[in-house]
Amino acid sequence: MWNGILCGLLAGALWGMVFVVPELLAAFSPLEMAVGRYIAYGLIAAALTGRKLPALLRRLDRGDCYALLRHALSGNIVYYMLLALGVKLAGVAPTSLIIGVLPISVTLMGRKDHGALPLRRLALPLLVVAAGIACINIDVFSHSNSGATGELGSKLLGVLCATGALLCWSWYTLDNARYLKRNPHFGSGEWSALYGLASGLIALLIGAAALAVFHADVTGAAGAASGRDWTSFWIVNSLLALGASVIGNHLWNVASRRVPITLSGQLILFETLFALLYGFIYQQQLPRPLEVAAMVLLASGVLWSVRAHALDDAKLSPSTTHGAG
């Protein structure tokens, strides 16, 4: 289980980059960012799979194809479009903290799964997490200039988009973990490669349709006048696809197989902590007192939940002797 916890933490560190990229590519729309990222993801996944791809595709059955389709949409393309729009309209901190509600939503939704702890055992850690989320939201809205014309409506729309991203990712997290546990015929790396290929193919189809409709805004005079740097666009999206999608998703698939679903919900919170850290670095500012309190509370809640699961795992596992083989 501890290997799974480490993999979940590293995945969160890589996923945290996702919240800063919309700031780096502010000239591009959420649709363009999603299409670019997942086309790059599909190409990298195809290159890494190489000659094994035909044999891998032959092993797919109808259930696998349906799972890949729904996971690619809910966990990748739709989720990222909503997240990017939330960051553009509401900012990095509120969007990342709305996504930070995942530990609570996933824990509640997965409370009947095998290996899940009773909610009474997780009540206090979840309350600590909720207190951390309350701190950051109080800080964000107390420092916002909501009196400016149109800013309040824009912020509310951003919050709605971030909430939609939360719902997409919550459902994907549970469905993906359950599917991997029920279907061990694909390794974590194999499933991540197939997931990337499915996401890339869907993104390519969406991108082709969007280009057919809005080609003048991209390739015409309006596109040239925008001054958008397409070279930077593809470099940033390729790095994001490699780090957050290829490596991050592989680490998360490993974690999903090794930890109970309620604990995987807690580990997702590391994504929020790293997103906040990257946001502070990008904005070149130190966190305010309420932001520090929020991060401490969130980390404490996660560690508390980890300890509760570790104690439960120790009770269920037979004692072993460790030594050189």
Solvent accessible surface area in square Angstrom, and as a share of the most:
residue,aa,sasa,rsa
1,M,46,0.20
2,W,152,0.53
3,N,93,0.48
4,G,0,0.00
5,I,17,0.09
6,L,102,0.51
7,C,20,0.12
8,G,1,0.01
9,L,58,0.29
10,L,77,0.39
11,A,0,0.00
12,G,2,0.02
13,A,19,0.15
14,L,43,0.21
15,W,10,0.04
16,G,0,0.00
17,M,65,0.29
18,V,4,0.02
19,F,0,0.00
20,V,17,0.10
21,V,8,0.05
22,P,1,0.01
23,E,59,0.26
24,L,93,0.46
25,L,9,0.04
26,A,66,0.51
27,A,66,0.51
28,F,8,0.03
29,S,45,0.29
30,P,20,0.13
31,L,50,0.25
32,E,35,0.16
33,M,0,0.00
34,A,0,0.00
35,V,18,0.10
36,G,1,0.01
37,R,11,0.04
38,Y,1,0.00
39,I,31,0.16
40,A,6,0.05
41,Y,1,0.00
42,G,8,0.07
43,L,122,0.61
44,I,39,0.20
45,A,3,0.02
46,A,34,0.27
47,A,80,0.62
48,L,123,0.61
49,T,15,0.09
50,G,39,0.38
51,R,239,0.87
52,K,155,0.66
53,L,40,0.20
54,P,70,0.44
55,A,48,0.37
56,L,11,0.05
57,L,85,0.42
58,R,183,0.67
59,R,108,0.40
60,L,37,0.18
61,D,81,0.42
62,R,214,0.78
63,G,37,0.35
64,D,0,0.00
65,C,65,0.39
66,Y,135,0.51
67,A,0,0.00
68,L,9,0.04
69,L,84,0.42
70,R,41,0.15
71,H,0,0.00
72,A,0,0.00
73,L,61,0.31
74,S,17,0.11
75,G,1,0.01
76,N,5,0.02
77,I,1,0.01
78,V,60,0.34
79,Y,9,0.04
80,Y,0,0.00
81,M,59,0.26
82,L,46,0.23
83,L,0,0.00
84,A,0,0.00
85,L,57,0.28
86,G,0,0.00
87,V,1,0.01
88,K,68,0.29
89,L,53,0.26
90,A,11,0.08
91,G,22,0.21
92,V,9,0.05
93,A,20,0.16
94,P,7,0.04
95,T,0,0.00
96,S,0,0.00
97,L,0,0.00
98,I,22,0.11
99,I,1,0.01
100,G,1,0.01
101,V,42,0.24
102,L,0,0.00
103,P,0,0.00
104,I,38,0.19
105,S,24,0.15
106,V,0,0.00
107,T,0,0.00
108,L,73,0.36
109,M,91,0.40
110,G,0,0.00
111,R,116,0.42
112,K,179,0.76
113,D,32,0.17
114,H,183,0.82
115,G,36,0.35
116,A,23,0.18
117,L,5,0.03
118,P,55,0.34
119,L,63,0.31
120,R,195,0.71
121,R,91,0.33
122,L,1,0.00
123,A,44,0.34
124,L,104,0.52
125,P,2,0.01
126,L,19,0.10
127,L,114,0.57
128,V,31,0.18
129,V,0,0.00
130,A,41,0.31
131,A,43,0.34
132,G,0,0.00
133,I,17,0.09
134,A,49,0.38
135,C,25,0.15
136,I,0,0.00
137,N,37,0.19
138,I,105,0.53
139,D,2,0.01
140,V,16,0.09
141,F,89,0.37
142,S,76,0.49
143,H,109,0.49
144,S,32,0.20
145,N,100,0.51
146,S,53,0.34
147,G,75,0.72
148,A,40,0.31
149,T,145,0.84
150,G,54,0.52
151,E,56,0.25
152,L,92,0.46
153,G,45,0.43
154,S,38,0.24
155,K,18,0.07
156,L,96,0.48
157,L,91,0.45
158,G,0,0.00
159,V,35,0.20
160,L,124,0.62
161,C,11,0.07
162,A,0,0.00
163,T,50,0.29
164,G,20,0.19
165,A,0,0.00
166,L,18,0.09
167,L,119,0.59
168,C,28,0.17
169,W,13,0.04
170,S,2,0.02
171,W,106,0.37
172,Y,6,0.02
173,T,2,0.01
174,L,4,0.02
175,D,23,0.12
176,N,2,0.01
177,A,3,0.02
178,R,77,0.28
179,Y,19,0.07
180,L,3,0.01
181,K,90,0.38
182,R,150,0.55
183,N,35,0.18
184,P,104,0.65
185,H,81,0.36
186,F,2,0.01
187,G,35,0.33
188,S,17,0.11
189,G,37,0.36
190,E,60,0.27
191,W,4,0.01
192,S,6,0.04
193,A,18,0.14
194,L,3,0.01
195,Y,4,0.02
196,G,0,0.00
197,L,35,0.17
198,A,20,0.16
199,S,0,0.00
200,G,7,0.07
201,L,107,0.53
202,I,26,0.13
203,A,0,0.00
204,L,95,0.47
205,L,114,0.57
206,I,54,0.28
207,G,15,0.14
208,A,58,0.45
209,A,62,0.48
210,A,21,0.17
211,L,84,0.42
212,A,76,0.59
213,V,105,0.61
214,F,113,0.47
215,H,100,0.45
216,A,56,0.44
217,D,76,0.39
218,V,40,0.23
219,T,100,0.58
220,G,25,0.24
221,A,87,0.68
222,A,61,0.47
223,G,8,0.07
224,A,84,0.65
225,A,89,0.69
226,S,58,0.37
227,G,65,0.63
228,R,43,0.16
229,D,77,0.40
230,W,80,0.28
231,T,94,0.55
232,S,43,0.28
233,F,3,0.01
234,W,105,0.37
235,I,97,0.49
236,V,33,0.19
237,N,0,0.00
238,S,42,0.27
239,L,115,0.57
240,L,4,0.02
241,A,0,0.00
242,L,74,0.37
243,G,9,0.09
244,A,0,0.00
245,S,0,0.00
246,V,20,0.12
247,I,79,0.40
248,G,0,0.00
249,N,9,0.05
250,H,71,0.32
251,L,29,0.15
252,W,4,0.01
253,N,3,0.02
254,V,30,0.17
255,A,0,0.00
256,S,2,0.01
257,R,71,0.26
258,R,127,0.46
259,V,3,0.02
260,P,30,0.19
261,I,4,0.02
262,T,0,0.00
263,L,0,0.00
264,S,1,0.01
265,G,0,0.00
266,Q,1,0.00
267,L,0,0.00
268,I,5,0.02
269,L,0,0.00
270,F,24,0.10
271,E,4,0.02
272,T,2,0.01
273,L,27,0.13
274,F,49,0.20
275,A,0,0.00
276,L,3,0.02
277,L,83,0.41
278,Y,56,0.21
279,G,4,0.04
280,F,18,0.08
281,I,113,0.57
282,Y,98,0.37
283,Q,90,0.40
284,Q,164,0.73
285,Q,78,0.35
286,L,159,0.79
287,P,40,0.25
288,R,74,0.27
289,P,116,0.73
290,L,64,0.32
291,E,4,0.02
292,V,66,0.38
293,A,37,0.29
294,A,0,0.00
295,M,42,0.19
296,V,89,0.51
297,L,52,0.26
298,L,0,0.00
299,A,32,0.25
300,S,49,0.31
301,G,0,0.00
302,V,0,0.00
303,L,114,0.57
304,W,108,0.38
305,S,0,0.00
306,V,10,0.05
307,R,153,0.56
308,A,13,0.10
309,H,5,0.02
310,A,19,0.14
311,L,81,0.41
312,D,33,0.17
313,D,60,0.31
314,A,70,0.54
315,K,157,0.66
316,L,140,0.70
317,S,55,0.35
318,P,114,0.72
319,S,117,0.76
320,T,96,0.56
321,T,137,0.80
322,H,166,0.74
323,G,71,0.69
324,A,115,0.89
325,G,129,1.24
